Amino acid sequence: MRRACESLKVTTRIMHIVAWLLTQRAVETGEIKSHDGRRPERRLGHANDSDPLVVDQLPDAARKLILSSADLYARVQRLDEGQMADEPVP
């Protein structure tokens, strides 16, 4: 059961990243305005952290995938937070 939860966490991270990237593309192409792309519902969604005790029990390939997804999510999260820091104060 815990292994299934870890796979759902990876899927959730990836789906949040994809949704965020699609929003960024929509902003870049002018499909939506920049300030609309920064609305809370269009920002990177929350993804739960993996349980290190469960991850340590998994095969190497699964561990690498989980850790890579967490690393990618953290990178995108920094980009998302950086955009908010760049937003002008009204």
All heavy atoms as an XYZ file, in Angstrom:
711
protein
N       0.821     -1.205      0.000
C       0.000      0.000      0.000
C       0.863      1.267      0.000
O       0.590      2.201     -0.703
C      -0.925     -0.050      1.226
C      -1.812      1.155      1.350
S      -2.992      1.178      0.015
C      -3.996      2.506      0.500
N       1.915      1.256      0.823
C       2.778      2.436      0.890
C       3.496      2.676     -0.430
O       3.772      3.796     -0.802
C       3.784      2.297      2.027
C       3.154      2.442      3.377
C       4.183      2.385      4.454
N       3.566      2.775      5.692
C       4.237      3.164      6.744
N       5.554      3.186      6.713
N       3.624      3.503      7.841
N       3.813      1.580     -1.122
C       4.468      1.728     -2.432
C       3.522      2.385     -3.420
O       3.941      3.212     -4.227
C       4.931      0.373     -2.946
C       6.067     -0.190     -2.144
C       6.474     -1.530     -2.619
N       7.557     -2.039     -1.794
C       8.270     -3.084     -2.076
N       8.024     -3.780     -3.165
N       9.227     -3.476     -1.281
N       2.253      2.019     -3.345
C       1.263      2.637     -4.231
C       1.134      4.126     -3.926
O       0.989      4.946     -4.846
C      -0.085      1.944     -4.088
N       1.210      4.471     -2.652
C       1.146      5.887     -2.271
C       2.325      6.657     -2.856
O       2.164      7.791     -3.307
C       1.128      6.032     -0.755
S      -0.435      5.551     -0.008
N       3.491      6.037     -2.849
C       4.668      6.705     -3.417
C       4.499      6.919     -4.918
O       4.887      7.959     -5.448
C       5.944      5.936     -3.108
C       6.369      6.011     -1.660
C       6.530      7.426     -1.135
O       7.021      8.302     -1.868
O       6.158      7.658      0.025
N       3.922      5.958     -5.606
C       3.715      6.145     -7.050
C       2.701      7.252     -7.302
O       2.847      8.021     -8.258
C       3.289      4.835     -7.713
O       1.994      4.464     -7.320
N       1.702      7.378     -6.453
C       0.740      8.472     -6.598
C       1.398      9.827     -6.329
O       1.064     10.816     -6.972
C      -0.447      8.269     -5.656
C      -1.423      7.178     -6.068
C      -2.467      6.950     -4.976
C      -2.099      7.526     -7.379
N       2.328      9.859     -5.403
C       3.041     11.107     -5.125
C       3.873     11.538     -6.330
O       3.912     12.725     -6.673
C       3.931     10.951     -3.894
C       3.132     10.861     -2.600
C       4.040     10.608     -1.424
C       3.240     10.391     -0.153
N       4.103     10.099      0.998
N       4.512     10.584     -6.981
C       5.288     10.902     -8.191
C       4.347     11.434     -9.272
O       4.620     12.469     -9.902
C       6.067      9.667     -8.702
C       6.648      9.934    -10.083
C       7.164      9.286     -7.722
N       3.232     10.742     -9.468
C       2.261     11.166    -10.476
C       1.729     12.562    -10.177
O       1.611     13.401    -11.078
C       1.095     10.157    -10.550
O       1.635      8.873    -10.841
C       0.089     10.546    -11.607
N       1.439     12.829     -8.916
C       0.929     14.139     -8.525
C       1.954     15.227     -8.804
O       1.622     16.284     -9.351
C       0.550     14.144     -7.029
O      -0.468     13.162     -6.813
C       0.044     15.505     -6.581
N       3.210     14.971     -8.453
C       4.260     15.962     -8.729
C       4.334     16.274    -10.216
O       4.381     17.438    -10.622
C       5.621     15.437     -8.270
C       5.833     15.459     -6.802
C       7.249     14.985     -6.461
N       7.277     14.577     -5.081
C       7.481     13.335     -4.658
N       7.738     12.365     -5.513
N       7.469     13.059     -3.379
N       4.363     15.223    -11.025
C       4.495     15.402    -12.476
C       3.286     16.162    -13.039
O       3.442     17.072    -13.861
C       4.651     14.033    -13.187
C       5.859     13.271    -12.651
C       4.696     14.207    -14.700
C       7.199     13.823    -13.017
N       2.092     15.815    -12.591
C       0.888     16.487    -13.098
C       0.866     17.965    -12.705
O       0.479     18.819    -13.503
C      -0.373     15.779    -12.602
C      -0.544     14.387    -13.185
S      -0.455     14.337    -15.005
C      -1.846     15.337    -15.449
N       1.293     18.284    -11.490
C       1.370     19.695    -11.090
C       2.387     20.446    -11.937
O       2.147     21.593    -12.333
C       1.729     19.815     -9.605
C       0.595     19.546     -8.676
N      -0.643     20.131     -8.795
C       0.512     18.750     -7.577
C      -1.432     19.716     -7.833
N      -0.759     18.858     -7.085
N       3.499     19.803    -12.225
C       4.526     20.435    -13.060
C       3.995     20.667    -14.474
O       4.173     21.749    -15.042
C       5.808     19.580    -13.079
C       6.473     19.594    -11.696
C       6.779     20.068    -14.158
C       7.547     18.538    -11.513
N       3.331     19.679    -15.039
C       2.770     19.813    -16.395
C       1.756     20.950    -16.439
O       1.779     21.785    -17.356
C       2.152     18.480    -16.871
C       1.318     18.669    -18.120
C       3.234     17.439    -17.093
N       0.866     21.002    -15.456
C      -0.139     22.073    -15.422
C       0.540     23.443    -15.318
O       0.135     24.398    -15.991
C      -1.097     21.854    -14.251
N       1.564     23.535    -14.486
C       2.291     24.797    -14.331
C       2.956     25.194    -15.648
O       2.904     26.354    -16.052
C       3.322     24.659    -13.213
C       4.028     25.927    -12.870
C       3.605     26.906    -12.018
C       5.291     26.369    -13.383
N       4.539     27.913    -11.964
C       5.581     27.615    -12.786
C       6.205     25.823    -14.274
C       6.738     28.322    -13.068
C       7.366     26.534    -14.551
C       7.623     27.764    -13.952
N       3.589     24.226    -16.310
C       4.242     24.511    -17.588
C       3.241     24.959    -18.652
O       3.530     25.864    -19.445
C       5.015     23.294    -18.078
C       6.301     22.984    -17.317
C       6.831     21.611    -17.725
C       7.341     24.063    -17.554
N       2.073     24.339    -18.681
C       1.046     24.757    -19.636
C       0.598     26.188    -19.365
O       0.349     26.954    -20.300
C      -0.140     23.794    -19.600
C       0.126     22.420    -20.206
C      -1.031     21.473    -19.918
C       0.378     22.523    -21.696
N       0.504     26.554    -18.112
C       0.166     27.937    -17.765
C       1.249     28.887    -18.246
O       0.958     29.944    -18.814
C      -0.039     28.088    -16.244
O      -1.147     27.292    -15.837
C      -0.275     29.537    -15.850
N       2.509     28.504    -18.039
C       3.619     29.355    -18.481
C       3.592     29.542    -19.994
O       3.834     30.639    -20.503
C       4.967     28.767    -18.038
C       5.105     28.570    -16.556
C       4.655     29.764    -15.744
O       5.173     30.863    -15.918
N       3.690     29.558    -14.869
N       3.292     28.462    -20.705
C       3.210     28.564    -22.165
C       2.057     29.480    -22.573
O       2.195     30.281    -23.500
C       3.037     27.185    -22.784
C       3.052     27.253    -24.316
C       3.016     25.917    -24.952
N       1.684     25.345    -24.796
C       1.321     24.174    -25.259
N       2.200     23.417    -25.892
N       0.113     23.726    -25.097
N       0.937     29.373    -21.875
C      -0.205     30.232    -22.189
C       0.127     31.702    -21.956
O      -0.278     32.575    -22.733
C      -1.421     29.813    -21.359
N       0.890     31.988    -20.925
C       1.319     33.369    -20.666
C       2.261     33.827    -21.769
O       2.117     34.923    -22.317
C       1.998     33.486    -19.278
C       2.682     34.839    -19.121
C       0.987     33.267    -18.156
N       3.223     32.985    -22.130
C       4.206     33.351    -23.164
C       3.559     33.592    -24.526
O       4.013     34.456    -25.275
C       5.278     32.264    -23.281
C       6.241     32.236    -22.128
C       7.067     33.505    -22.014
O       7.556     34.010    -23.045
O       7.202     34.005    -20.881
N       2.531     32.839    -24.846
C       1.881     32.997    -26.147
C       0.794     34.061    -26.134
O       0.197     34.334    -27.172
C       1.269     31.665    -26.622
O       0.280     31.244    -25.688
C       2.332     30.593    -26.798
N       0.556     34.669    -24.972
C      -0.454     35.716    -24.883
C      -1.867     35.195    -24.721
O      -2.821     35.967    -24.767
N      -2.000     33.910    -24.530
C      -3.322     33.309    -24.348
C      -3.976     33.792    -23.052
O      -5.186     33.981    -23.000
C      -3.175     31.792    -24.334
C      -4.434     31.033    -24.590
C      -4.148     29.546    -24.717
O      -3.104     29.165    -25.282
O      -4.980     28.780    -24.231
N      -3.146     33.988    -22.031
C      -3.615     34.591    -20.777
C      -2.624     35.663    -20.364
O      -1.456     35.628    -20.748
C      -3.803     33.552    -19.641
C      -2.486     32.873    -19.283
C      -4.880     32.552    -19.967
C      -2.578     31.959    -18.079
N      -3.106     36.612    -19.584
C      -2.246     37.700    -19.124
C      -1.331     37.206    -18.006
O      -1.662     36.271    -17.291
C      -3.103     38.857    -18.626
C      -3.944     39.501    -19.725
C      -4.669     40.704    -19.160
C      -5.636     41.309    -20.136
N      -5.113     41.771    -21.361
N      -0.196     37.864    -17.882
C       0.803     37.459    -16.892
C       0.227     37.419    -15.482
O       0.463     36.480    -14.733
C       1.991     38.416    -16.952
O       2.945     38.071    -15.999
N      -0.546     38.448    -15.114
C      -1.085     38.466    -13.751
C      -2.112     37.348    -13.540
O      -2.261     36.843    -12.436
C      -1.669     39.840    -13.383
C      -2.906     40.202    -14.135
N      -2.873     40.741    -15.401
C      -4.207     40.106    -13.783
C      -4.114     40.955    -15.811
N      -4.943     40.587    -14.860
N      -2.785     36.927    -14.600
C      -3.712     35.796    -14.482
C      -2.950     34.489    -14.278
O      -3.432     33.583    -13.607
C      -4.609     35.680    -15.714
C      -5.661     36.783    -15.769
O      -6.028     37.306    -14.691
O      -6.103     37.125    -16.879
N      -1.774     34.401    -14.858
C      -0.951     33.214    -14.682
C      -0.395     33.076    -13.277
O       0.049     32.007    -12.878
N      -0.452     34.158    -12.518
C       0.044     34.141    -11.141
C      -1.066     33.956    -10.113
O      -0.789     33.966     -8.918
C       0.797     35.436    -10.861
C       2.078     35.551    -11.654
C       2.792     36.840    -11.321
N       4.058     36.888    -12.035
C       4.568     37.998    -12.543
N       3.939     39.126    -12.408
N       5.714     37.967    -13.166
N      -2.283     33.795    -10.595
C      -3.398     33.560     -9.662
C      -3.154     32.249     -8.919
O      -2.544     31.320     -9.464
C      -4.707     33.517    -10.428
C      -5.062     34.882    -11.017
C      -6.270     34.849    -11.872
N      -7.409     34.308    -11.138
C      -8.586     34.065    -11.685
N      -8.777     34.310    -12.967
N      -9.559     33.573    -10.975
N      -3.597     32.162     -7.668
C      -3.322     30.972     -6.852
C      -3.695     29.649     -7.512
O      -2.947     28.672     -7.410
C      -4.157     31.205     -5.587
C      -4.318     32.680     -5.498
C      -4.342     33.176     -6.924
N      -4.804     29.604     -8.200
C      -5.226     28.343     -8.825
C      -4.388     27.968    -10.044
O      -4.468     26.851    -10.542
C      -6.718     28.375     -9.190
C      -7.085     29.403    -10.232
C      -7.458     30.772     -9.678
O      -7.154     31.077     -8.507
O      -8.053     31.543    -10.448
N      -3.571     28.888    -10.529
C      -2.718     28.603    -11.686
C      -1.260     28.402    -11.303
O      -0.429     28.116    -12.158
C      -2.829     29.736    -12.695
C      -4.246     29.844    -13.214
C      -4.271     30.251    -14.609
N      -5.653     30.185    -15.085
C      -6.096     30.826    -16.102
N      -5.280     31.569    -16.794
N      -7.339     30.708    -16.477
N      -0.982     28.547    -10.031
C       0.392     28.337     -9.565
C       0.633     26.847     -9.354
O      -0.263     26.033     -9.452
C       0.623     29.121     -8.274
C       0.544     30.628     -8.549
C       1.032     31.466     -7.417
N       2.408     31.126     -7.089
C       2.889     31.237     -5.867
N       2.138     31.659     -4.876
N       4.143     30.912     -5.623
N       1.855     26.509     -9.035
C       2.229     25.114     -8.821
C       1.455     24.560     -7.633
O       1.477     25.134     -6.551
C       3.734     25.013     -8.568
C       4.299     23.609     -8.417
C       4.176     22.841     -9.731
C       5.751     23.668     -7.974
N       0.768     23.451     -7.844
C      -0.007     22.830     -6.774
C       0.882     22.151     -5.748
O       2.057     21.884     -5.989
N       0.289     21.878     -4.603
C       1.022     21.235     -3.508
C       1.186     19.747     -3.783
O       0.256     19.078     -4.213
C       0.280     21.431     -2.187
C       0.889     20.675     -1.059
N       2.091     21.042     -0.493
C       0.498     19.552     -0.420
C       2.391     20.190      0.466
N       1.441     19.270      0.531
N       2.363     19.242     -3.515
C       2.640     17.808     -3.628
C       3.303     17.342     -2.338
O       4.240     17.977     -1.857
C       3.546     17.525     -4.826
N       2.808     16.258     -1.781
C       3.362     15.725     -0.538
C       4.760     15.152     -0.752
O       5.058     14.613     -1.817
C       2.456     14.642      0.028
C       1.145     15.202      0.530
O       1.103     16.313      1.054
N       0.076     14.456      0.376
N       5.569     15.261      0.288
C       6.909     14.680      0.257
C       6.823     13.160      0.356
O       5.891     12.617      0.943
C       7.755     15.208      1.413
C       8.073     16.686      1.276
O       8.127     17.183      0.136
O       8.262     17.336      2.318
N       7.813     12.509     -0.190
C       7.897     11.054     -0.084
C       8.384     10.671      1.299
O       9.100     11.426      1.953
C       8.846     10.495     -1.147
O       8.273     10.633     -2.417
N       8.022      9.486      1.715
C       8.451      8.948      3.003
C       9.811      8.280      2.809
O       9.900      7.257      2.128
C       7.418      7.936      3.500
C       7.753      7.367      4.864
O       8.910      7.484      5.311
O       6.838      6.787      5.481
N      10.860      8.838      3.388
C      12.202      8.287      3.167
C      12.327      6.817      3.578
O      13.075      6.066      2.947
C      13.115      9.159      4.031
C      12.334     10.366      4.365
C      10.893     10.015      4.252
N      11.614      6.399      4.603
C      11.687      5.006      5.041
C      11.109      4.062      3.989
O      11.634      2.976      3.760
C      10.952      4.826      6.376
C      11.531      5.605      7.555
C      10.661      5.444      8.790
C      12.959      5.166      7.836
N      10.048      4.485      3.335
C       9.448      3.672      2.273
C      10.343      3.688      1.045
O      10.593      2.645      0.429
C       8.028      4.177      1.926
C       7.456      3.432      0.737
C       7.103      4.046      3.137
N      10.833      4.866      0.688
C      11.677      5.003     -0.507
C      12.927      4.139     -0.393
O      13.336      3.494     -1.355
C      12.038      6.487     -0.754
C      13.030      6.625     -1.893
C      10.781      7.297     -1.039
N      13.511      4.085      0.790
C      14.729      3.288      0.994
C      14.503      1.793      0.767
O      15.444      1.058      0.483
C      15.288      3.502      2.401
C      15.954      4.855      2.551
O      16.260      5.492      1.520
O      16.166      5.284      3.700
N      13.274      1.334      0.881
C      12.958     -0.088      0.712
C      12.667     -0.459     -0.744
O      12.513     -1.629     -1.057
C      11.752     -0.460      1.570
C      11.995     -0.292      3.051
C      10.729     -0.506      3.866
O       9.699     -0.911      3.350
N      10.815     -0.230      5.150
N      12.593      0.519     -1.602
C      12.229      0.269     -2.996
C      13.449     -0.078     -3.839
O      14.581      0.250     -3.477
C      11.534      1.507     -3.565
C      10.212      1.889     -2.899
C       9.718      3.215     -3.453
C       9.171      0.807     -3.094
N      13.215     -0.695     -4.994
C      14.326     -0.980     -5.913
C      14.993      0.316     -6.390
O      14.389      1.388     -6.371
C      13.650     -1.689     -7.083
C      12.330     -2.135     -6.580
C      11.946     -1.209     -5.478
N      16.236      0.199     -6.832
C      17.015      1.366     -7.267
C      16.290      2.215     -8.307
O      16.271      3.438     -8.201
C      18.364      0.930     -7.838
C      19.345      0.534     -6.752
O      19.113      0.887     -5.574
O      20.338     -0.132     -7.084
N      15.713      1.589     -9.297
C      15.049      2.342    -10.370
C      13.885      3.173     -9.814
O      13.707      4.336    -10.205
C      14.548      1.392    -11.455
N      13.121      2.596     -8.917
C      11.999      3.324     -8.321
C      12.509      4.478     -7.469
O      11.955      5.586     -7.508
C      11.138      2.378     -7.488
N      13.555      4.226     -6.695
C      14.137      5.284     -5.862
C      14.617      6.448     -6.718
O      14.374      7.612     -6.396
C      15.310      4.736     -5.041
C      14.917      4.249     -3.690
C      16.090      4.145     -2.739
N      17.275      3.524     -3.294
C      17.564      2.235     -3.231
N      16.749      1.400     -2.663
N      18.681      1.774     -3.749
N      15.298      6.135     -7.809
C      15.798      7.188     -8.696
C      14.659      8.013     -9.271
O      14.748      9.237     -9.360
C      16.636      6.587     -9.819
C      17.985      6.098     -9.365
C      18.757      5.490    -10.520
C      20.073      4.889    -10.046
N      20.803      4.234    -11.133
N      13.594      7.349     -9.673
C      12.435      8.043    -10.239
C      11.791      8.954     -9.198
O      11.475     10.112     -9.482
C      11.423      7.029    -10.763
C      10.172      7.605    -11.409
C      10.536      8.406    -12.647
C       9.215      6.485    -11.754
N      11.626      8.456     -7.992
C      11.016      9.248     -6.922
C      11.886     10.456     -6.596
O      11.394     11.585     -6.506
C      10.779      8.374     -5.675
C       9.673      7.359     -5.958
C      10.430      9.232     -4.455
C       9.561      6.256     -4.928
N      13.171     10.236     -6.425
C      14.071     11.337     -6.088
C      14.172     12.352     -7.232
O      14.227     13.557     -6.989
C      15.446     10.799     -5.709
C      15.465      9.930     -4.443
C      16.855      9.337     -4.223
C      15.001     10.699     -3.229
N      14.160     11.874     -8.457
C      14.208     12.788     -9.610
C      12.945     13.634     -9.695
O      13.008     14.833     -9.989
C      14.384     12.006    -10.913
O      15.643     11.392    -10.943
N      11.794     13.020     -9.431
C      10.545     13.788     -9.477
C      10.516     14.829     -8.364
O      10.039     15.951     -8.576
C       9.323     12.869     -9.396
O       9.134     12.366     -8.086
N      11.029     14.475     -7.191
C      11.068     15.433     -6.081
C      12.025     16.585     -6.403
O      11.732     17.749     -6.110
C      11.482     14.733     -4.795
N      13.160     16.273     -7.035
C      14.122     17.298     -7.415
C      13.527     18.241     -8.463
O      13.639     19.461     -8.352
C      15.398     16.646     -7.948
C      16.430     17.664     -8.370
O      16.836     18.487     -7.521
O      16.832     17.634     -9.545
N      12.884     17.679     -9.472
C      12.258     18.501    -10.511
C      11.168     19.385     -9.914
O      11.072     20.574    -10.229
C      11.686     17.615    -11.620
C      10.994     18.347    -12.769
C      11.962     19.300    -13.469
C      10.414     17.338    -13.750
N      10.355     18.817     -9.040
C       9.296     19.589     -8.398
C       9.896     20.755     -7.602
O       9.405     21.879     -7.672
C       8.456     18.686     -7.488
C       7.335     19.419     -6.811
C       6.121     19.623     -7.456
C       7.486     19.934     -5.531
C       5.091     20.309     -6.838
C       6.471     20.619     -4.910
C       5.274     20.807     -5.563
O       4.260     21.496     -4.954
N      10.972     20.503     -6.866
C      11.617     21.554     -6.076
C      12.147     22.669     -6.980
O      12.044     23.858     -6.641
C      12.743     20.968     -5.227
N      12.692     22.304     -8.127
C      13.199     23.308     -9.074
C      12.072     24.184     -9.606
O      12.188     25.407     -9.675
C      13.901     22.632    -10.242
C      15.199     21.992     -9.886
C      15.738     21.244    -11.077
N      17.026     20.660    -10.812
C      17.886     20.363    -11.762
N      17.581     20.590    -13.031
N      19.038     19.833    -11.456
N      10.978     23.534    -10.001
C       9.831     24.285    -10.529
C       9.217     25.147     -9.428
O       8.798     26.278     -9.675
C       8.792     23.332    -11.172
C       7.525     24.074    -11.557
C       9.400     22.646    -12.386
N       9.208     24.625     -8.215
C       8.680     25.392     -7.088
C       9.493     26.679     -6.885
O       8.925     27.743     -6.636
C       8.709     24.536     -5.828
C       7.976     25.138     -4.654
C       7.882     24.161     -3.502
O       8.816     23.395     -3.250
N       6.768     24.170     -2.820
N      10.802     26.593     -7.021
C      11.643     27.795     -6.905
C      11.330     28.795     -8.017
O      11.284     30.010     -7.777
C      13.120     27.422     -6.915
C      13.587     26.792     -5.616
C      15.100     26.684     -5.533
N      15.687     25.855     -6.570
C      15.886     24.546     -6.466
N      15.524     23.899     -5.390
N      16.440     23.878     -7.461
N      11.089     28.290     -9.225
C      10.720     29.180    -10.333
C       9.378     29.857    -10.057
O       9.217     31.061    -10.277
C      10.642     28.394    -11.646
C      11.957     27.897    -12.214
C      11.691     26.955    -13.388
C      12.827     29.051    -12.641
N       8.431     29.077     -9.585
C       7.096     29.599     -9.281
C       7.183     30.673     -8.198
O       6.597     31.751     -8.338
C       6.192     28.446     -8.840
C       4.773     28.895     -8.570
O       4.155     29.487     -9.479
O       4.268     28.642     -7.454
N       7.918     30.395     -7.139
C       8.076     31.371     -6.059
C       8.839     32.596     -6.538
O       8.544     33.726     -6.124
C       8.776     30.732     -4.866
C       7.904     29.699     -4.165
C       8.663     28.837     -3.174
O       9.909     28.982     -3.061
O       8.012     28.004     -2.536
N       9.791     32.408     -7.437
C      10.542     33.522     -7.993
C       9.669     34.460     -8.805
O       9.874     35.673     -8.792
N       8.699     33.902     -9.488
C       7.776     34.749    -10.241
C       6.975     35.642     -9.318
O       6.694     36.782     -9.633
C       6.807     33.888    -11.060
C       7.413     33.273    -12.267
C       6.379     32.494    -13.054
O       5.338     32.089    -12.534
N       6.671     32.269    -14.309
N       6.597     35.113     -8.177
C       5.825     35.910     -7.230
C       6.685     37.023     -6.641
O       6.202     38.116     -6.378
C       5.251     35.024     -6.130
C       4.240     34.008     -6.641
S       2.925     34.700     -7.657
C       1.995     35.590     -6.416
N       7.963     36.750     -6.459
C       8.874     37.774     -5.923
C       9.076     38.891     -6.941
O       9.305     40.035     -6.561
C      10.207     37.145     -5.555
N       8.974     38.559     -8.235
C       9.160     39.548     -9.301
C       7.907     40.379     -9.561
O       7.964     41.349    -10.292
C       9.553     38.859    -10.608
C      10.922     38.204    -10.533
O      11.706     38.580     -9.646
O      11.197     37.327    -11.367
N       6.780     39.996     -8.973
C       5.520     40.683     -9.234
C       5.545     42.069     -8.608
O       5.880     42.230     -7.435
C       4.361     39.860     -8.659
C       3.016     40.407     -9.049
C       1.907     39.464     -8.622
O       1.815     38.371     -9.204
O       1.161     39.831     -7.727
N       5.184     43.095     -9.368
C       5.166     44.446     -8.809
C       4.069     44.601     -7.743
O       3.009     43.992     -7.843
C       4.863     45.339    -10.018
C       4.339     44.442    -11.071
C       4.793     43.049    -10.749
N       4.373     45.371     -6.742
C       3.398     45.636     -5.673
C       2.398     46.648     -6.180
O       2.778     47.686     -6.719
C       4.127     46.154     -4.418
C       3.129     46.481     -3.317
C       5.166     45.148     -3.947
N       1.089     46.388     -6.001
C       0.077     47.340     -6.500
C       0.096     48.660     -5.744
O       0.452     48.727     -4.619
C      -1.250     46.611     -6.285
C      -0.981     45.430     -5.450
C       0.497     45.234     -5.398
